[in-house]
Amino acid sequence: MASKNVKKNVSAAKKKLRAEFKRSRAKLIKSEKEVARFIEKNPGKAITIAAGIGATIAAGIAAAVIKHKKKGR
């Protein structure tokens, strides 16, 4: 009896997961299209945003490397 309940619960969870995956994928595709439109309409802003994100990531990596080197001493 317990194994039937487990199978039923697993089946229901799989169904919910598939539905959520489908919704998430649709949202991602929509967002991707919106970003592409923004880039086409605002190439200067897009480059500035990308540069800012890149600089932030580079600064984070540099800080992590420096911190790691200090711990190694």
N, C-alpha and C positions, 0 to 999 in steps of 0.2 A: 504493500500500500504506500509506504513511504517513498519508494522509488518512482511510483507513478506521479506523486506530488512533485518530486524533484524534477522529473522529466517535464512535467507541465510548467513548472516555474522557469526552467531553463528555456523552454520553447517560448514562453511569454517574454522573457528577457531578450532573447534573440530577435523576436519580432519588434520589440521596442527599440532595440539597438539599431536594427536595419532602418527603421523609420527615422530615427534621430540622425543616422549617418546620411540618409537621403536629404533631410532638411539642411543639415550642415553643409553638405556638398553644394546644394542649390544656393545657399547664402554665400559660400566662398566664390562660386562662379559669378554671382551678381556683383560681389565686391570687386572681383578682378576686372569686370567690365567697367565699373564705376571708376576705378583707378586708371584704367587705360584712357577713358574719356577725359579725366582730369589732366592727365599727362599731355594729351593732344591739345587741350584747350589752354593749358598753363605750363608750357615747357620750362620756362624760367623758374617758376615756383617749384616745379617738380625737381629740377636740378638742385636748387637750394635746399630743399627738404632732404634729398638723397645725400647731399654733401654733409648736412648737419647730422644725419643718422650715422653716416660713415665716420665722421669725426668723433662722435660720441662712442661708437663701438671701439675705435682705435684708442681713445683715451682710456676706456675701461680695460682693454687688453694691456695697455702700457702700465696702468696702475697695478694690475694683477701680477704682471711680470716683475715689476719693481718690488712689490710686497713679497713675492716668492723668493727673489734673490736675497732680500734682507733676512728672511727666515733661515736661509741656507748658510748664512755666515756664522 
